[in-house]
Amino acid sequence: MAETITRGPLKTSRASLSKGLLTVLVSTVGLYILSAVFAPTSITAGPQLSMLAFASVLAVVGLGQMLVVQQGGIDLSVPGAVSLAVVIASHQPNGDDSKLLGAVVMAYGFSLLAGFLNGALVGLLKLNPIIATLGTNALLFGAVLGISGGTPRVTTVLLQNIVHGLTWGIPNEVFFVVVITGIVTLVLKKTTAGRRYEGVGSSGPAARIAGLRVTTHNTLAYVWAQLLFTTAGVMLAGVTNQPTAFQGNSYLLPSVAVVVLGGTSLLGGRGLPLATVIAALFLTQLDQFVLALGVPFAIRTLVQAAALGIGVAAYTINWSGVRARLKELLSTARASNGNKKSSSPPV
């Protein structure tokens, strides 16, 4: 009996892991096949290099959002965090490569402040994460306007070369994503701290009984997320030659969508970093595909929302239960028809 109890959860966790990863992999391959058939220009070298750059930024943002979602929260300060990092990385140096390092350090300083603010509001004061992070987002945009005045500036050549250059024909953004994904995966899956982190997200009360620091984990989730949002913002400043002060506005819905499409439950618990990154590639290529078809921007937004809805349905609805219920209804209907035929008088 003890052996049966031990094996059950392991089998379930492996199944959920393969389901999330395989689903998004198959979806991405299918999307590329559709792109080759209906919009072949979207998978040529030029568009793909551009797409990979923005997919990399979205992947880093998605990893940050995933860490918060694992603790059962959500961070809606993504637009302000990304925009502030973009503004600092482009405005503070003002084209001077020698000032870039100081600007990047300054951006991470702001991210730590924002992360601890979100963590204190949600983890310590137990405020609703939607309300708390929206408030932080407003403060971040206040800093954006204070630094930039709403006026864009050209990114330094050094940052462009570091982030948006090519190494062996591959955009440097891809290498950034590979390293960051490797670190996040290694910490979450191969360390005691990572397993505790996922355990706290799975069940706060059970983790508290086990002696884990639930409040600390909930608080630090927002700090790690802000650090990743800032990294994505600095990358975006290198990708875009003259970024605007509101460059991060387009990453709020996609940041949640890639987490959901990657198979991480919105209720918290186990995270899937690699699947989240692949989901970022899927969502960015989907946008590229729709754009190549000449679809208006409003429809592109609806497509992203539809992808999010499909992801939620795929991972939250108990499809086995739905199939069982449909079979039960069909069996009942057949039995009812059979009884009606047998009870009808002969002609």
Secondary structure, 3 states (H helix, E strand, C coil): CHHHHHHHHHHHHHHHHHHHHHHHHHHHHHHHHHHHHHCHHHHCHHHHHHHHHHHHHHHHHHHHHHHHHCCCCCCCCHHHHHHHHHHHHHHCCCCCHHHHHHHHHHHHHHHHHHHHHHHHHHHHCCCCHHHHHHHHHHHHHHHHHHHHCCCCCCCCHHHHHHHHCEECCEEHHHHHHHHHHHHHHHHHHHCHHHHHHHHHHHCHHHHHHCCCCHHHHHHHHHHHHHHHHHHHHHHHHHHCCCCCCCHHHHHHHHHHHHHHHCCCCCCCCCCCHHHHHHHHHHHHHHHHHHHHCCCCHHHHHHHHHHHHHHHHHHHHCCHHHHHHHHHHHHHHHHHHHHHHHHHCCCC
